[in-house]
Amino acid sequence: MLEIKKEFEGGNEELVKVMELRRIEQEKKIMEEFVQKFQRVAKESRYKERVLVEEFKREMNRTVREKTERPPTSIEQWYKHATNLDRY
């Protein structure tokens, strides 16, 4: 994060948040932790719904994404759906 801020210092804070959003990955975090971090950064990125959904899907663990039979349409639905899938 510090590297991103230095790179865009004096620039657009929104762009910094977009770059940070693209670097978030679920990795070994439980879905609740990932969702909280994603939500916090996403809010400040000003990305619109469809782009947020795509970023979220891309950054969540593949195993959770592959369990999805009927993909939700909104980012809020994705948060709930992914959290439920991650629990089981």
MMTF fields as JSON, N, C-alpha, C and O atoms, coordinates in Angstrom:
{
  "mmtfVersion": "1.0.0",
  "mmtfProducer": "UNKNOWN",
  "numBonds": 351,
  "numAtoms": 352,
  "numGroups": 88,
  "numChains": 1,
  "numModels": 1,
  "chainsPerModel": [1],
  "groupsPerChain": [88],
  "chainIdList": ["A"],
  "bondAtomList": [4, 2, 8, 6, 12, 10, 16, 14, 20, 18, 24, 22, 28, 26, 32, 30, 36, 34, 40, 38, 44, 42, 48, 46, 52, 50, 56, 54, 60, 58, 64, 62, 68, 66, 72, 70, 76, 74, 80, 78, 84, 82, 88, 86, 92, 90, 96, 94, 100, 98, 104, 102, 108, 106, 112, 110, 116, 114, 120, 118, 124, 122, 128, 126, 132, 130, 136, 134, 140, 138, 144, 142, 148, 146, 152, 150, 156, 154, 160, 158, 164, 162, 168, 166, 172, 170, 176, 174, 180, 178, 184, 182, 188, 186, 192, 190, 196, 194, 200, 198, 204, 202, 208, 206, 212, 210, 216, 214, 220, 218, 224, 222, 228, 226, 232, 230, 236, 234, 240, 238, 244, 242, 248, 246, 252, 250, 256, 254, 260, 258, 264, 262, 268, 266, 272, 270, 276, 274, 280, 278, 284, 282, 288, 286, 292, 290, 296, 294, 300, 298, 304, 302, 308, 306, 312, 310, 316, 314, 320, 318, 324, 322, 328, 326, 332, 330, 336, 334, 340, 338, 344, 342, 348, 346],
  "bondOrderList": [1, 1, 1, 1, 1, 1, 1, 1, 1, 1, 1, 1, 1, 1, 1, 1, 1, 1, 1, 1, 1, 1, 1, 1, 1, 1, 1, 1, 1, 1, 1, 1, 1, 1, 1, 1, 1, 1, 1, 1, 1, 1, 1, 1, 1, 1, 1, 1, 1, 1, 1, 1, 1, 1, 1, 1, 1, 1, 1, 1, 1, 1, 1, 1, 1, 1, 1, 1, 1, 1, 1, 1, 1, 1, 1, 1, 1, 1, 1, 1, 1, 1, 1, 1, 1, 1, 1],
  "groupList": [{"groupName": "MET", "atomNameList": ["N", "CA", "C", "O"], "elementList": ["N", "C", "C", "O"], "formalChargeList": [0, 0, 0, 0], "bondAtomList": [1, 0, 2, 1, 3, 2], "bondOrderList": [1, 1, 2], "singleLetterCode": "M", "chemCompType": "L-PEPTIDE LINKING"}, {"groupName": "LEU", "atomNameList": ["N", "CA", "C", "O"], "elementList": ["N", "C", "C", "O"], "formalChargeList": [0, 0, 0, 0], "bondAtomList": [1, 0, 2, 1, 3, 2], "bondOrderList": [1, 1, 2], "singleLetterCode": "L", "chemCompType": "L-PEPTIDE LINKING"}, {"groupName": "GLU", "atomNameList": ["N", "CA", "C", "O"], "elementList": ["N", "C", "C", "O"], "formalChargeList": [0, 0, 0, 0], "bondAtomList": [1, 0, 2, 1, 3, 2], "bondOrderList": [1, 1, 2], "singleLetterCode": "E", "chemCompType": "L-PEPTIDE LINKING"}, {"groupName": "ILE", "atomNameList": ["N", "CA", "C", "O"], "elementList": ["N", "C", "C", "O"], "formalChargeList": [0, 0, 0, 0], "bondAtomList": [1, 0, 2, 1, 3, 2], "bondOrderList": [1, 1, 2], "singleLetterCode": "I", "chemCompType": "L-PEPTIDE LINKING"}, {"groupName": "LYS", "atomNameList": ["N", "CA", "C", "O"], "elementList": ["N", "C", "C", "O"], "formalChargeList": [0, 0, 0, 0], "bondAtomList": [1, 0, 2, 1, 3, 2], "bondOrderList": [1, 1, 2], "singleLetterCode": "K", "chemCompType": "L-PEPTIDE LINKING"}, {"groupName": "PHE", "atomNameList": ["N", "CA", "C", "O"], "elementList": ["N", "C", "C", "O"], "formalChargeList": [0, 0, 0, 0], "bondAtomList": [1, 0, 2, 1, 3, 2], "bondOrderList": [1, 1, 2], "singleLetterCode": "F", "chemCompType": "L-PEPTIDE LINKING"}, {"groupName": "GLY", "atomNameList": ["N", "CA", "C", "O"], "elementList": ["N", "C", "C", "O"], "formalChargeList": [0, 0, 0, 0], "bondAtomList": [1, 0, 2, 1, 3, 2], "bondOrderList": [1, 1, 2], "singleLetterCode": "G", "chemCompType": "PEPTIDE LINKING"}, {"groupName": "ASN", "atomNameList": ["N", "CA", "C", "O"], "elementList": ["N", "C", "C", "O"], "formalChargeList": [0, 0, 0, 0], "bondAtomList": [1, 0, 2, 1, 3, 2], "bondOrderList": [1, 1, 2], "singleLetterCode": "N", "chemCompType": "L-PEPTIDE LINKING"}, {"groupName": "VAL", "atomNameList": ["N", "CA", "C", "O"], "elementList": ["N", "C", "C", "O"], "formalChargeList": [0, 0, 0, 0], "bondAtomList": [1, 0, 2, 1, 3, 2], "bondOrderList": [1, 1, 2], "singleLetterCode": "V", "chemCompType": "L-PEPTIDE LINKING"}, {"groupName": "ARG", "atomNameList": ["N", "CA", "C", "O"], "elementList": ["N", "C", "C", "O"], "formalChargeList": [0, 0, 0, 0], "bondAtomList": [1, 0, 2, 1, 3, 2], "bondOrderList": [1, 1, 2], "singleLetterCode": "R", "chemCompType": "L-PEPTIDE LINKING"}, {"groupName": "GLN", "atomNameList": ["N", "CA", "C", "O"], "elementList": ["N", "C", "C", "O"], "formalChargeList": [0, 0, 0, 0], "bondAtomList": [1, 0, 2, 1, 3, 2], "bondOrderList": [1, 1, 2], "singleLetterCode": "Q", "chemCompType": "L-PEPTIDE LINKING"}, {"groupName": "ALA", "atomNameList": ["N", "CA", "C", "O"], "elementList": ["N", "C", "C", "O"], "formalChargeList": [0, 0, 0, 0], "bondAtomList": [1, 0, 2, 1, 3, 2], "bondOrderList": [1, 1, 2], "singleLetterCode": "A", "chemCompType": "L-PEPTIDE LINKING"}, {"groupName": "SER", "atomNameList": ["N", "CA", "C", "O"], "elementList": ["N", "C", "C", "O"], "formalChargeList": [0, 0, 0, 0], "bondAtomList": [1, 0, 2, 1, 3, 2], "bondOrderList": [1, 1, 2], "singleLetterCode": "S", "chemCompType": "L-PEPTIDE LINKING"}, {"groupName": "TYR", "atomNameList": ["N", "CA", "C", "O"], "elementList": ["N", "C", "C", "O"], "formalChargeList": [0, 0, 0, 0], "bondAtomList": [1, 0, 2, 1, 3, 2], "bondOrderList": [1, 1, 2], "singleLetterCode": "Y", "chemCompType": "L-PEPTIDE LINKING"}, {"groupName": "THR", "atomNameList": ["N", "CA", "C", "O"], "elementList": ["N", "C", "C", "O"], "formalChargeList": [0, 0, 0, 0], "bondAtomList": [1, 0, 2, 1, 3, 2], "bondOrderList": [1, 1, 2], "singleLetterCode": "T", "chemCompType": "L-PEPTIDE LINKING"}, {"groupName": "PRO", "atomNameList": ["N", "CA", "C", "O"], "elementList": ["N", "C", "C", "O"], "formalChargeList": [0, 0, 0, 0], "bondAtomList": [1, 0, 2, 1, 3, 2], "bondOrderList": [1, 1, 2], "singleLetterCode": "P", "chemCompType": "L-PEPTIDE LINKING"}, {"groupName": "TRP", "atomNameList": ["N", "CA", "C", "O"], "elementList": ["N", "C", "C", "O"], "formalChargeList": [0, 0, 0, 0], "bondAtomList": [1, 0, 2, 1, 3, 2], "bondOrderList": [1, 1, 2], "singleLetterCode": "W", "chemCompType": "L-PEPTIDE LINKING"}, {"groupName": "HIS", "atomNameList": ["N", "CA", "C", "O"], "elementList": ["N", "C", "C", "O"], "formalChargeList": [0, 0, 0, 0], "bondAtomList": [1, 0, 2, 1, 3, 2], "bondOrderList": [1, 1, 2], "singleLetterCode": "H", "chemCompType": "L-PEPTIDE LINKING"}, {"groupName": "ASP", "atomNameList": ["N", "CA", "C", "O"], "elementList": ["N", "C", "C", "O"], "formalChargeList": [0, 0, 0, 0], "bondAtomList": [1, 0, 2, 1, 3, 2], "bondOrderList": [1, 1, 2], "singleLetterCode": "D", "chemCompType": "L-PEPTIDE LINKING"}],
  "groupTypeList": [0, 1, 2, 3, 4, 4, 2, 5, 2, 6, 6, 7, 2, 2, 1, 8, 4, 8, 0, 2, 1, 9, 9, 3, 2, 10, 2, 4, 4, 3, 0, 2, 2, 5, 8, 10, 4, 5, 10, 9, 8, 11, 4, 2, 12, 9, 13, 4, 2, 9, 8, 1, 8, 2, 2, 5, 4, 9, 2, 0, 7, 9, 14, 8, 9, 2, 4, 14, 2, 9, 15, 15, 14, 12, 3, 2, 10, 16, 13, 4, 17, 11, 14, 7, 1, 18, 9, 13],
  "groupIdList": [1, 2, 3, 4, 5, 6, 7, 8, 9, 10, 11, 12, 13, 14, 15, 16, 17, 18, 19, 20, 21, 22, 23, 24, 25, 26, 27, 28, 29, 30, 31, 32, 33, 34, 35, 36, 37, 38, 39, 40, 41, 42, 43, 44, 45, 46, 47, 48, 49, 50, 51, 52, 53, 54, 55, 56, 57, 58, 59, 60, 61, 62, 63, 64, 65, 66, 67, 68, 69, 70, 71, 72, 73, 74, 75, 76, 77, 78, 79, 80, 81, 82, 83, 84, 85, 86, 87, 88],
  "secStructList": [7, 2, 2, 2, 2, 2, 2, 6, 6, 6, 1, 7, 2, 2, 2, 2, 2, 2, 2, 2, 2, 2, 2, 7, 7, 7, 6, 6, 1, 7, 2, 2, 2, 2, 2, 2, 2, 2, 2, 2, 2, 2, 2, 2, 2, 6, 7, 7, 2, 2, 2, 2, 2, 2, 2, 2, 2, 2, 2, 1, 7, 2, 2, 2, 2, 2, 6, 7, 1, 1, 7, 7, 1, 1, 2, 2, 2, 2, 2, 2, 2, 2, 2, 2, 2, 2, 2, 7],
  "xCoordList": [0.831, 0.0, 0.862, 0.573, 1.907, 2.79, 3.446, 3.628, 3.803, 4.417, 3.464, 3.881, 2.2, 1.198, 1.071, 1.053, 0.984, 0.854, 2.052, 1.895, 3.246, 4.444, 4.419, 4.788, 3.981, 3.951, 3.005, 3.287, 1.897, 0.899, 0.81, -0.203, 1.846, 1.852, 1.483, 1.999, 0.596, 0.147, -0.865, -1.333, -1.202, -2.137, -3.528, -3.909, -4.256, -5.647, -5.801, -5.373, -6.396, -6.609, -7.51, -7.355, -8.435, -9.326, -8.526, -8.795, -7.557, -6.708, -5.89, -5.692, -5.424, -4.687, -5.576, -5.117, -6.833, -7.758, -8.067, -8.218, -8.161, -8.386, -7.207, -7.402, -5.998, -4.809, -4.756, -4.376, -5.131, -5.153, -6.202, -5.962, -7.363, -8.439, -7.971, -8.304, -7.214, -6.736, -5.663, -5.358, -5.098, -4.053, -4.57, -3.83, -5.818, -6.406, -6.672, -7.204, -6.308, -6.624, -7.078, -6.626, -7.969, -8.467, -7.359, -7.205, -6.603, -5.535, -6.046, -7.001, -5.44, -5.83, -6.787, -7.12, -7.231, -8.18, -9.537, -9.907, -10.266, -11.646, -12.42, -12.014, -13.524, -14.275, -14.729, -14.727, -15.119, -15.571, -14.477, -14.763, -13.242, -12.121, -11.894, -11.7, -11.921, -11.73, -12.815, -12.521, -14.058, -15.181, -15.033, -15.229, -14.694, -14.54, -13.463, -13.664, -12.337, -11.255, -11.666, -11.433, -12.272, -12.713, -13.726, -13.619, -14.698, -15.722, -15.108, -15.474, -14.179, -13.547, -12.829, -12.991, -12.058, -11.3, -12.226, -12.058, -13.193, -14.112, -14.902, -15.134, -15.302, -16.08, -15.324, -15.912, -14.032, -13.235, -12.753, -12.249, -12.898, -12.457, -13.466, -13.124, -14.699, -15.809, -16.113, -16.724, -15.689, -16.053, -17.555, -18.164, -18.136, -19.574, -19.829, -18.901, -21.074, -21.528, -20.906, -20.301, -21.045, -20.585, -19.072, -18.605, -18.321, -16.867, -16.488, -15.568, -17.187, -16.923, -17.162, -16.379, -18.231, -18.536, -17.396, -16.934, -16.947, -15.866, -14.562, -13.865, -14.237, -13.026, -13.131, -12.174, -14.286, -14.499, -14.341, -13.65, -14.978, -14.893, -13.45, -12.994, -12.75, -11.374, -10.457, -9.516, -10.735, -9.83, -10.181, -9.38, -11.38, -11.724, -11.064, -10.648, -10.978, -10.378, -11.163, -12.393, -10.435, -11.024, -12.02, -13.065, -11.708, -12.594, -13.967, -14.98, -14.005, -15.3, -16.029, -17.228, -15.326, -15.929, -16.508, -17.582, -15.808, -16.263, -17.475, -18.151, -17.77, -18.951, -20.231, -21.331, -20.101, -21.252, -21.95, -21.382, -23.186, -23.971, -24.766, -24.808, -25.385, -26.162, -25.57, -25.869, -24.737, -24.043, -25.005, -25.94, -24.775, -25.563, -25.308, -24.348, -26.162, -26.006, -25.456, -24.833, -25.675, -25.199, -23.989, -23.773, -23.216, -22.035, -22.446, -21.776, -23.516, -23.99, -24.389, -24.1, -25.047, -25.418, -24.17, -24.129, -23.162, -21.909, -21.247, -20.74, -21.243, -20.644, -21.308, -20.627, -22.626, -23.376, -23.174, -22.914, -23.296, -23.177, -21.79, -21.679, -20.763, -19.395, -19.095, -18.413, -19.604, -19.395, -20.07, -19.489, -21.278, -21.973, -21.239, -21.107, -20.763, -20.039, -18.733, -18.333, -18.088, -16.8, -16.943, -15.994, -18.123, -18.36, -18.532, -18.303, -18.937, -19.255, -18.31, -18.44],
  "yCoordList": [-1.201, 0.0, 1.246, 2.195, 1.262, 2.413, 2.66, 3.808, 1.582, 1.702, 2.384, 3.231, 2.025, 2.623, 4.11, 4.923, 4.467, 5.878, 6.683, 7.799, 6.121, 6.829, 7.023, 8.08, 5.993, 6.047, 7.134, 7.787, 7.329, 8.296, 9.501, 10.201, 9.741, 10.829, 12.141, 12.473, 12.868, 14.141, 13.951, 14.92, 12.698, 12.394, 12.144, 12.604, 11.426, 11.152, 10.04, 8.911, 10.342, 9.359, 8.219, 7.075, 8.535, 7.527, 6.468, 5.272, 6.912, 6.007, 5.118, 3.936, 5.678, 4.898, 3.776, 2.645, 4.08, 3.069, 2.006, 0.831, 2.395, 1.428, 0.465, -0.746, 0.987, 0.14, -0.778, -1.944, -0.261, -1.075, -2.177, -3.314, -1.842, -2.808, -3.966, -5.122, -3.656, -4.695, -5.583, -6.644, -5.171, -5.966, -6.796, -7.6, -6.607, -7.387, -8.789, -8.963, -9.768, -11.155, -11.842, -11.511, -12.796, -13.5, -14.342, -14.354, -15.029, -15.915, -16.819, -17.566, -16.768, -17.656, -17.007, -17.597, -15.791, -15.108, -15.801, -16.327, -15.795, -16.26, -15.199, -14.039, -15.613, -14.721, -13.454, -12.382, -13.547, -12.357, -11.282, -10.1, -11.687, -10.738, -10.125, -8.917, -10.985, -10.517, -9.521, -8.48, -9.838, -8.959, -7.608, -6.566, -7.616, -6.35, -5.473, -4.273, -6.062, -5.282, -4.798, -3.642, -5.676, -5.324, -4.178, -3.222, -4.266, -3.229, -1.87, -0.849, -1.879, -0.63, 0.055, 1.256, -0.696, -0.123, 0.195, 1.225, -0.669, -0.475, 0.823, 1.525, 1.126, 2.343, 3.588, 4.504, 3.607, 4.77, 4.75, 5.76, 3.625, 3.525, 4.155, 4.553, 4.235, 4.751, 3.899, 4.373, 2.654, 1.721, 1.502, 1.548, 1.269, 0.996, -0.499, -1.308, -0.841, -2.189, -3.312, -4.229, -3.25, -4.355, -4.561, -5.698, -3.489, -3.591, -4.159, -4.971, -3.741, -4.283, -5.788, -6.527, -6.236, -7.667, -8.416, -9.44, -7.916, -8.58, -8.6, -9.614, -7.489, -7.433, -8.405, -9.111, -8.434, -9.316, -10.779, -11.539, -11.176, -12.557, -12.919, -14.022, -12.007, -12.261, -12.479, -13.27, -11.776, -11.789, -12.804, -13.061, -13.384, -14.405, -15.729, -15.932, -16.605, -17.911, -18.669, -18.636, -19.331, -20.078, -21.138, -21.333, -21.81, -22.867, -22.33, -22.986, -21.154, -20.54, -20.133, -20.375, -19.527, -19.07, -20.248, -20.133, -21.368, -22.533, -23.223, -23.982, -22.984, -23.565, -22.839, -23.319, -21.711, -20.882, -21.438, -21.461, -21.883, -22.41, -21.31, -21.236, -20.471, -19.339, -18.058, -17.672, -17.406, -16.213, -15.089, -14.788, -14.479, -13.302, -12.164, -12.199, -11.175, -10.062, -8.801, -7.98, -8.632, -7.411, -7.718, -8.867, -6.712, -6.909, -7.322, -8.153, -6.765, -7.136, -8.608, -9.307, -9.078, -10.485, -11.37, -12.45, -10.901, -11.656, -11.763, -12.827, -10.69, -10.738, -11.829, -12.642, -11.838, -12.818, -14.238, -15.172, -14.375, -15.683, -16.284, -17.44, -15.523, -16.009, -16.347, -17.33, -15.536, -15.799, -17.119, -17.923, -17.338, -18.594, -19.792, -20.82, -19.676, -20.779, -21.09, -22.249, -20.065, -20.239, -20.961, -21.581, -20.883, -21.531, -23.039, -23.784, -23.487, -24.926, -25.6, -26.798],
  "zCoordList": [0.0, 0.0, 0.0, -0.729, 0.797, 0.872, -0.48, -0.885, -1.179, -2.503, -3.472, -4.262, -3.418, -4.304, -4.021, -4.946, -2.745, -2.38, -2.858, -3.354, -2.713, -3.16, -4.673, -5.185, -5.372, -6.829, -7.332, -8.337, -6.644, -7.075, -6.15, -6.132, -5.398, -4.437, -5.117, -6.184, -4.488, -5.046, -6.16, -6.757, -6.439, -7.517, -7.0, -5.925, -7.765, -7.504, -6.458, -6.696, -5.325, -4.252, -4.731, -4.304, -5.605, -6.157, -6.928, -6.812, -7.701, -8.454, -7.523, -7.802, -6.436, -5.44, -4.902, -4.743, -4.626, -4.101, -5.154, -4.816, -6.401, -7.473, -7.542, -7.65, -7.481, -7.519, -6.294, -6.406, -5.146, -3.929, -4.054, -3.648, -4.613, -4.796, -5.671, -5.412, -6.686, -7.6, -6.994, -7.538, -5.9, -5.254, -4.082, -3.515, -3.725, -2.631, -3.152, -4.249, -2.376, -2.697, -1.425, -0.329, -1.58, -0.398, 0.223, 1.444, -0.582, -0.127, 0.989, 0.78, 2.155, 3.253, 4.241, 5.269, 3.929, 4.808, 4.714, 3.664, 5.817, 5.738, 4.95, 4.885, 4.362, 3.479, 4.192, 3.586, 5.462, 6.183, 6.218, 6.03, 6.456, 6.489, 5.117, 4.981, 4.1, 2.732, 2.33, 1.742, 2.644, 2.301, 2.996, 2.37, 4.265, 4.996, 4.373, 4.188, 4.056, 3.448, 2.056, 1.703, 1.278, -0.07, -0.014, -0.783, 0.881, 1.009, 1.337, 0.754, 2.269, 2.698, 1.532, 1.315, 0.807, -0.305, -1.477, -2.13, -1.753, -2.873, -2.738, -3.722, -1.535, -1.267, -1.737, -2.312, -1.489, -1.836, -3.282, -3.773, -3.972, -5.367, -6.326, -7.439, -5.875, -6.676, -7.904, -8.862, -7.87, -8.939, -8.89, -7.821, -10.032, -10.124, -9.921, -9.935, -9.736, -9.37, -10.21, -9.656, -11.505, -12.363, -12.253, -12.194, -12.227, -12.111, -10.745, -10.645, -9.702, -8.363, -8.318, -7.722, -8.94, -8.976, -9.658, -9.154, -10.789, -11.526, -10.725, -10.697, -10.079, -9.251, -8.079, -7.759, -7.45, -6.3, -6.701, -6.023, -7.801, -8.272, -8.617, -8.318, -9.234, -9.655, -8.456, -8.522, -7.362, -6.219, -5.143, -4.244, -5.228, -4.236, -4.611, -5.752, -3.65, -3.906, -4.965, -5.004, -5.797, -6.916, -6.431, -7.053, -5.346, -4.862, -4.481, -4.721, -3.895, -3.541, -4.814, -4.945, -5.737, -7.0, -7.782, -8.371, -7.79, -8.556, -7.953, -8.648, -6.686, -6.04, -6.459, -6.186, -7.107, -7.466, -8.699, -9.791, -8.51, -9.626, -10.322, -11.55, -9.527, -10.068, -9.508, -8.378, -10.289, -9.782, -9.403, -10.145, -8.263, -7.876, -8.865, -9.634, -8.833, -9.774, -9.117, -9.79, -7.819, -7.163, -6.29, -5.903, -5.987, -5.148, -3.728, -3.117, -3.205, -1.863, -1.825, -0.853, -2.875, -2.951, -3.026, -2.436, -3.753, -3.84, -2.473, -2.117, -1.709, -0.37, 0.472, 1.096, 0.483, 1.289, 0.757, 1.517, -0.54, -1.183, -0.936, -0.53, -1.173, -1.018, 0.447, 0.736, 1.355, 2.783, 3.172, 3.903, 2.691, 2.989, 2.399, 3.063, 1.169, 0.532, 1.252, 1.364, 1.728, 2.395, 3.726, 4.207, 4.319, 5.614, 5.479, 6.432, 4.287, 4.109, 3.169, 2.916]
}
